[in-house]
Amino acid sequence: MSKVLSLMNKTFYSNKEIFLGELINNASNALDKIQVEKLIDENILDDGMIIRLVPHKGNKTLSIIDTGIGMSKADLAYSLGVGFYSTYLVAHKVIVTSKHNDHDQYIWESQSSGSFIVTKDTNAQQPSSGTNITLFLKDNQLEYLEETTIKNLVVKNCQHISHPIYLWNTKEHWQLINFCINGIICIYSHVGETMYLWNPTNNEFKVIPPSPFEPLQYGIPLDRKCQGFGYDSVKDDYKVIKHVSLNDAFTMEDFYDPKYATIVEMYSLRRNSWKKLEHDIDLPVCYDDIDKFYFEGMCHWLGYPYELEEAYLVSFDLSNEMMMN
């Protein structure tokens, strides 16, 4: 391990940022493996195929968490891989907590000196598999706790990752940061309510135009929620689904006037325009990015109809533009 760390410092000293791509790639591989295992054994537990990034400025730590296949005690001792040790380019200490479905949960801990210990986690409560890697960053590497830095590195180095990557931001909620289909990334900025499509391969950047259907002319606060982004293979088109409604905190006398009705609209990259979608007024709305995904021409989200606590699964076919729940 000491030799590996020495080689890392000599070879990658000027490119410390590689550590995050290496860890996310490892997490993605772990998710791929648990997917294969579930095809063989449907009793295997999982908490969803996702990767979480959790920066904590107070503790000067950055955690990379996956719900993949996990590692055994032997894996932690002998099979972490060279890429993993790139963490010591930015961290002075690393703790790995991992649970494999067929093994107990173990904790691997090491500092940059090269020695490590592996112990059984006697306080383990998580029954399903997964790995949590926590980096204790050096004082001169705290830039990797900044949201902008993390987002830029994910966009730059992880466009090939098909699993959702979520960032815990300063507003204390999860934010999807790799909404990526076929290498095209959909980015939604809450600042200015702007949406973008970006192709990192050729660096083509498309600002999605504002919708002509939203009642902006009335000066009313609106809630805009992206319900899905996907690829229509029939028409070779990328489409975005958005739900627009009046802000719940806003009150006025003619609140129920038809001109203020909820809008469900779809943007087409091929046409570079928006269109309204026919829908039930009680269409379930997705409030959490973790509850939506795209698969084989269909956008799916778990939503809640207005004033109802029961969740419904909504599926939208991007080709025929039909919605089912």
Sequence and secondary structure as in RCSB ss.txt:
>XXXX:A:sequence
MSKVLSLMNKTFYSNKEIFLGELINNASNALDKIQVEKLIDENILDDGMIIRLVPHKGNKTLSIIDTGIGMSKAD
LAYSLGVGFYSTYLVAHKVIVTSKHNDHDQYIWESQSSGSFIVTKDTNAQQPSSGTNITLFLKDNQLEYLEETTI
KNLVVKNCQHISHPIYLWNTKEHWQLINFCINGIICIYSHVGETMYLWNPTNNEFKVIPPSPFEPLQYGIPLDRK
CQGFGYDSVKDDYKVIKHVSLNDAFTMEDFYDPKYATIVEMYSLRRNSWKKLEHDIDLPVCYDDIDKFYFEGMCH
WLGYPYELEEAYLVSFDLSNEMMMN
>XXXX:A:secstr
 HHHHHHHHHHSTT TTHHHHHHHHHHHHHHHHHHHHHHH TT   S S EEEEEETTTTEEEEEE SS   HHH
HHH   TGGGGGGGTEEEEEEEEE TTS EEEEEEETTS EEEEE TT    S EEEEEEEE GGGGGGGSHHHH
HHHHHHH TT  S EEEE TTSSEEE   EETTEEEEEETTTTEEEEEETTTTEEEE    SSS GGGT  EEEE
EEEEEEETTTTEEEEEEEEEE TT   TTTT GGG  EEEEEETTTTEEEE    TT  B   GGGEEEETTEEE
EEEB TT  S EEEEEETTTTEEE 
